[in-house]
Amino acid sequence: MDLSFRKFSTPILIELHYGLSAVVLALGWIVALFLGFAAGPRVGLLILVLGPVVAMWMLSVIRIACEGLLAQVQTAQNTAKLVELMAGAAVQAPADVPGDPAGRGQSPWDQRSQPALAPIIRRR
């Protein structure tokens, strides 16, 4: 039992949920088919033809929702792995940026933009 919640159980539960949803939809269609033919042949034929279409549509909506949830969980898992990998590595800012001979810490973009800003600065 994982009381620290370090391992996600959602991927296993999503597979179970999707499989149970498919079984419930199939059983629901069969029950609706019997009830439809009990109500009359037109209703039964309508359920026979449209029932699988509706069931497949519902199953695809369930699948999309499950995939969205699974994507969120996988993002959380990957983020947790990155945090663990980065925990030992100290991120340090460089003392100076390469290509900056004065060591002012300016980026190359700032240096490229200075000639374009020169006429504006001189006007002041």
VOBA-1610 file (N, C-alpha, C; in pm, whole numbers, padded with zeros to 5 digits, always signed):
BEGIN
Met+00085-00117+00000Met+00000+00000+00000Met+00089+00124+00000Asp+00061+00215-00091Asp+00143+00335-00108Asp+00075+00453-00038Leu+00111+00477+00087Leu+00051+00587+00161Leu+00120+00721+00133Ser+00233+00717+00065Ser+00303+00841+00033Ser+00258+00899-00101Phe+00177+00826-00174Phe+00126+00869-00304Phe+00237+00902-00402Arg+00341+00822-00404Arg+00451+00841-00497Arg+00426+00769-00630Lys+00341+00667-00627Lys+00310+00592-00748Lys+00165+00618-00785Phe+00142+00647-00912Phe+00008+00677-00960Phe-00067+00549-00993Ser-00189+00538-00947Ser-00272+00422-00977Ser-00368+00450-01092Thr-00369+00573-01139Thr-00464+00613-01242Thr-00450+00534-01372Pro-00330+00506-01424Pro-00323+00430-01550Pro-00392+00294-01542Ile-00378+00225-01431Ile-00443+00095-01416Ile-00595+00112-01405Leu-00635+00212-01329Leu-00779+00236-01311Leu-00846+00282-01441Ile-00773+00355-01524Ile-00829+00400-01651Ile-00856+00281-01742Glu-00763+00187-01747Glu-00785+00067-01829Glu-00907-00010-01779Leu-00919-00023-01649Leu-01033-00092-01590Leu-01163-00018-01621His-01160+00113-01606His-01280+00194-01632His-01324+00184-01778Tyr-01228+00190-01870Tyr-01262+00182-02012Tyr-01318+00045-02047Gly-01259-00061-01994Gly-01310-00196-02021Gly-01449-00216-01965Leu-01472-00170-01841Leu-01605-00182-01782Leu-01708-00097-01858Ser-01665+00018-01906Ser-01756+00102-01984Ser-01800+00032-02112Ala-01707-00035-02178Ala-01741-00108-02301Ala-01839-00221-02271Val-01817-00293-02162Val-01906-00403-02125Val-02045-00350-02089Val-02051-00242-02011Val-02179-00184-01971Val-02255-00132-02093Leu-02185-00069-02186Leu-02252-00020-02307Leu-02306-00136-02391Ala-02229-00243-02404Ala-02276-00358-02481Ala-02397-00424-02414Leu-02390-00441-02282Leu-02505-00499-02212Leu-02627-00407-02218Gly-02604-00277-02209Gly-02714-00180-02221Gly-02779-00187-02357Trp-02699-00204-02461Trp-02755-00214-02595Trp-02837-00342-02610Ile-02789-00452-02555Ile-02863-00578-02564Ile-02996-00569-02489Val-02994-00509-02370Val-03118-00492-02294Val-03214-00400-02369Ala-03160-00289-02424Ala-03245-00197-02500Ala-03302-00267-02624Leu-03225-00356-02684Leu-03272-00429-02802Leu-03389-00520-02767Phe-03377-00594-02657Phe-03489-00679-02615Phe-03611-00596-02578Leu-03591-00488-02507Leu-03704-00403-02469Leu-03766-00335-02592Gly-03681-00302-02688Gly-03731-00240-02811Gly-03817-00336-02891Phe-03774-00460-02907Phe-03856-00557-02980Phe-03980-00594-02901Ala-03974-00585-02768Ala-04094-00610-02688Ala-04194-00499-02708Ala-04147-00377-02733Ala-04237-00264-02755Ala-04295-00266-02896Gly-04225-00324-02989Gly-04273-00330-03126Gly-04158-00352-03221Pro-04188-00403-03340Pro-04080-00433-03435Pro-04008-00308-03487Arg-04080-00197-03502Arg-04015-00074-03552Arg-03914-00021-03450Val-03955-00020-03325Val-03864+00028-03220Val-03744-00066-03210Gly-03767-00196-03217Gly-03659-00293-03211Gly-03561-00277-03325Leu-03611-00257-03448Leu-03523-00237-03563Leu-03446-00105-03553Leu-03513-00004-03499Leu-03445+00124-03481Leu-03329+00111-03382Ile-03353+00039-03273Ile-03246+00018-03174Ile-03138-00075-03233Leu-03179-00171-03314Leu-03083-00261-03377Leu-02988-00185-03469Val-03041-00085-03540Val-02959-00010-03635Val-02882+00103-03566Leu-02952+00182-03485Leu-02889+00300-03426Leu-02815+00271-03295Gly-02849+00163-03228Gly-02787+00131-03099Gly-02636+00120-03105Pro-02579+00045-03200Pro-02433+00036-03208Pro-02366+00169-03240Val-02433+00252-03320Val-02376+00382-03353Val-02367+00469-03228Val-02477+00473-03152Val-02479+00551-03028Val-02379+00495-02927Ala-02372+00364-02916Ala-02280+00301-02821Ala-02134+00331-02858Met-02102+00325-02985Met-01965+00354-03028Met-01931+00501-03006Trp-02029+00590-03028Trp-02006+00732-03003Trp-01979+00755-02854Met-02060+00692-02769Met-02042+00707-02626Met-01907+00649-02581Leu-01871+00537-02639Leu-01743+00475-02604Leu-01625+00562-02650Ser-01639+00628-02764Ser-01531+00716-02810Ser-01520+00839-02721Val-01632+00891-02671Val-01626+01004-02578Val-01558+00962-02448Ile-01592+00843-02400Ile-01528+00791-02279Ile-01378+00772-02303Arg-01342+00723-02420Arg-01201+00702-02453Arg-01124+00834-02455Ile-01183+00937-02514Ile-01118+01068-02520Ile-01098+01124-02380Ala-01199+01110-02296Ala-01187+01158-02158Ala-01079+01081-02083Cys-01074+00950-02102Cys-00971+00868-02036Cys-00832+00905-02085Glu-00817+00929-02214Glu-00686+00966-02267Glu-00642+01103-02216Gly-00736+01195-02202Gly-00702+01326-02147Gly-00654+01315-02004Leu-00724+01236-01924Leu-00683+01215-01785Leu-00548+01145-01778Leu-00528+01047-01864Leu-00401+00975-01865Leu-00286+01067-01907Ala-00311+01157-02001Ala-00208+01252-02042Ala-00169+01343-01926Gln-00266+01385-01848Gln-00236+01468-01731Gln-00152+01391-01629Val-00187+01267-01606Val-00112+01187-01510Val+00029+01161-01560Gln+00045+01132-01689Gln+00179+01109-01743Gln+00263+01236-01738Thr+00200+01352-01758Thr+00272+01478-01745Thr+00320+01496-01601Ala+00235+01464-01505Ala+00274+01474-01364Ala+00387+01377-01332Gln+00381+01255-01386Gln+00488+01158-01362Gln+00620+01206-01421Asn+00616+01256-01543Asn+00738+01303-01608Asn+00794+01426-01536Thr+00706+01514-01489Thr+00752+01630-01415Thr+00819+01588-01284Ala+00761+01489-01217Ala+00821+01439-01093Ala+00959+01380-01120Lys+00974+01309-01232Lys+01105+01253-01267Lys+01206+01363-01294Leu+01163+01469-01365Leu+01253+01580-01393Leu+01296+01651-01265Val+01205+01667-01172Val+01239+01731-01045Val+01340+01646-00970Glu+01321+01515-00971Glu+01417+01427-00904Glu+01555+01434-00971Leu+01557+01440-01104Leu+01685+01449-01174Leu+01754+01582-01149Met+01675+01689-01140Met+01732+01821-01122Met+01763+01853-00976Ala+01718+01771-00884Ala+01737+01800-00742Ala+01885+01804-00706Gly+01966+01719-00764Gly+02108+01716-00732Gly+02189+01818-00810Ala+02137+01864-00920Ala+02212+01957-01004Ala+02178+02100-00966Ala+02277+02174-00924Ala+02256+02315-00891Ala+02263+02396-01019Val+02163+02476-01040Val+02160+02560-01160Val+02224+02693-01124Gln+02335+02726-01192Gln+02405+02850-01164Gln+02406+02937-01288Ala+02386+03063-01268Ala+02392+03157-01379Ala+02538+03182-01413Pro+02570+03194-01540Pro+02710+03220-01577Pro+02752+03361-01532Ala+02881+03375-01502Ala+02932+03504-01457Ala+02921+03607-01569Asp+02954+03565-01687Asp+02937+03655-01802Asp+02892+03572-01921Val+02830+03639-02012Val+02777+03574-02130Val+02887+03566-02234Pro+02903+03450-02301Pro+03006+03441-02405Pro+02981+03546-02513Gly+03085+03604-02560Gly+03073+03706-02663Gly+03058+03845-02604Asp+03064+03859-02474Asp+03052+03989-02408Asp+03190+04025-02354Pro+03271+04097-02429Pro+03409+04123-02386Pro+03417+04206-02258Ala+03320+04288-02232Ala+03326+04374-02113Ala+03281+04299-01989Gly+03218+04183-02006Gly+03171+04106-01892Gly+03055+04172-01819Arg+02975+04247-01891Arg+02863+04317-01829Arg+02745+04226-01803Gly+02751+04104-01854Gly+02640+04011-01833Gly+02525+04033-01929Gln+02550+04108-02037Gln+02444+04130-02135Gln+02438+04013-02231Ser+02321+03987-02278Ser+02307+03879-02374Ser+02346+03928-02512Pro+02377+03837-02602Pro+02408+03878-02739Pro+02292+03955-02803Trp+02170+03927-02763Trp+02057+03999-02820Trp+02064+04147-02780Asp+02102+04176-02655Asp+02115+04314-02611Asp+02224+04385-02690Gln+02332+04316-02719Gln+02442+04377-02794Gln+02398+04407-02937Arg+02321+04318-02997Arg+02276+04341-03134Arg+02177+04456-03139Ser+02099+04475-03034Ser+01996+04578-03038Ser+02053+04716-03008Gln+02175+04724-02952Gln+02230+04854-02916Gln+02255+04942-03037Pro+02310+04893-03149Pro+02326+04983-03264Pro+02192+05036-03315Ala+02089+04955-03307Ala+01958+05001-03353Ala+01900+05105-03259Leu+01937+05100-03132Leu+01887+05195-03035Leu+01971+05322-03026Ala+02088+05322-03086Ala+02180+05436-03076Ala+02115+05566-03121Pro+02044+05573-03237Pro+01983+05702-03276Pro+01878+05750-03175Ile+01810+05659-03114Ile+01707+05696-03015Ile+01774+05752-02891Ile+01884+05690-02850Ile+01953+05733-02728Ile+02017+05870-02749Arg+02073+05896-02869Arg+02140+06025-02898Arg+02039+06141-02898Arg+01914+06117-02935Arg+01814+06224-02942Arg+01782+06280-02805Arg+01798+06203-02701Arg+01763+06248-02566Arg+01855+06352-02524
//
